[in-house]
Amino acid sequence: MEIRKYKESDFSALCDIFLRSVKETASRDYSPAQIAAWAQIDTVRWRNKLAHSQTWVAVINGQPVGFITLIDGGYTQNNSSCRTKRSAF
C-alpha cells in the first residue's frame, strides 16, 4: 500500500469510497434515515474541501482504497473501503 497526497484525478474514487463507507460500514450503527441524509455529496463543496485541505490517499495497485483529510482546527475525516488497511492511517 502507498499513501500519497490527494490528486484531482482521485475525486470520483474518493466519492465512491465515502458513499460505500456510509452505506455499508456505517449502516451497522445508524438508522436508514440517518444514512440517507449523510450519504450525499455536494461535488462543488467536496472538490473545494479536498483541494484546500491536507488530504492523503491510500492506494493499492494504483487504485484509491481510502483517504483521510485534515481540515481547519486539526479535525480529521477518514474513509476506507478496505477495513483491514484502515489502521495504516
RAJOCOR-V914376 format. One record per residue. RES is the residue in three letters. PHI is phi in degrees with one decimal (999 if undefined). PSI is psi in whole degrees, 0 to 359 (none if undefined). OMEGA is omega in degrees with one decimal (* if undefined). Layout:
[[RES:PHI:PSI:OMEGA] [RES:PHI:PSI:OMEGA]]
This chain:
[[MET:999:141:176.3] [GLU:-115.1:142:172.9] [ILE:-118.6:124:-175.9] [ARG:-140.3:170:178.0] [LYS:-69.7:151:177.5] [TYR:-60.7:141:171.9] [LYS:-123.8:148:179.6] [GLU:-52.9:327:179.9] [SER:-67.1:349:177.4] [ASP:-81.9:347:-167.8] [PHE:-51.4:306:-177.2] [SER:-61.0:318:179.9] [ALA:-64.6:320:-179.4] [LEU:-68.9:324:174.9] [CYS:-61.9:315:178.2] [ASP:-61.4:317:179.4] [ILE:-62.0:315:179.9] [PHE:-59.8:310:-178.0] [LEU:-62.3:320:177.2] [ARG:-64.9:320:-178.7] [SER:-66.0:325:177.9] [VAL:-72.8:310:-173.8] [LYS:-73.7:328:-176.5] [GLU:-101.0:300:-175.0] [THR:-68.5:313:-176.3] [ALA:-74.9:346:-176.8] [SER:-62.8:341:176.8] [ARG:-70.1:334:-170.4] [ASP:-114.7:353:-175.4] [TYR:-129.7:155:179.8] [SER:-75.3:161:176.6] [PRO:-56.3:323:179.1] [ALA:-66.5:319:178.1] [GLN:-64.4:318:-179.8] [ILE:-64.3:317:179.9] [ALA:-61.3:321:179.2] [ALA:-70.6:325:-175.3] [TRP:-81.8:327:-172.7] [ALA:-83.9:58:178.0] [GLN:-135.6:146:-179.7] [ILE:-128.7:122:170.8] [ASP:-88.9:102:-170.6] [THR:-61.0:324:179.0] [VAL:-64.5:313:-179.8] [ARG:-64.8:317:-179.9] [TRP:-63.8:315:178.8] [ARG:-58.1:317:179.3] [ASN:-64.1:314:-179.4] [LYS:-61.8:313:-178.5] [LEU:-66.4:324:-179.1] [ALA:-72.7:333:-175.3] [HIS:-111.6:16:177.4] [SER:-121.6:168:171.1] [GLN:-86.0:105:-178.1] [THR:-118.4:129:179.6] [TRP:-115.7:139:-175.0] [VAL:-119.8:130:173.5] [ALA:-88.9:130:-175.1] [VAL:-127.7:133:173.9] [ILE:-126.0:128:-179.2] [ASN:50.7:41:176.7] [GLY:79.3:0:-177.4] [GLN:-113.2:129:174.9] [PRO:-60.2:134:178.5] [VAL:-123.5:354:179.0] [GLY:-174.3:166:176.8] [PHE:-157.4:160:176.1] [ILE:-139.3:141:-177.1] [THR:-126.3:128:173.4] [LEU:-96.0:119:-178.2] [ILE:-113.1:175:-178.0] [ASP:-46.6:139:179.0] [GLY:85.0:2:176.7] [GLY:82.8:12:178.3] [TYR:-79.1:151:178.4] [THR:-119.2:154:171.3] [GLN:-131.9:120:178.2] [ASN:-122.3:149:-179.5] [ASN:-144.1:141:-178.6] [SER:-146.6:139:173.7] [SER:-100.0:6:-176.0] [CYS:-129.9:86:-173.6] [ARG:-54.0:324:-176.7] [THR:-71.7:342:-178.5] [LYS:-102.5:356:-176.5] [ARG:-55.1:325:-176.8] [SER:-66.9:347:178.6] [ALA:-63.6:334:178.7] [PHE:-77.2:none:*]]
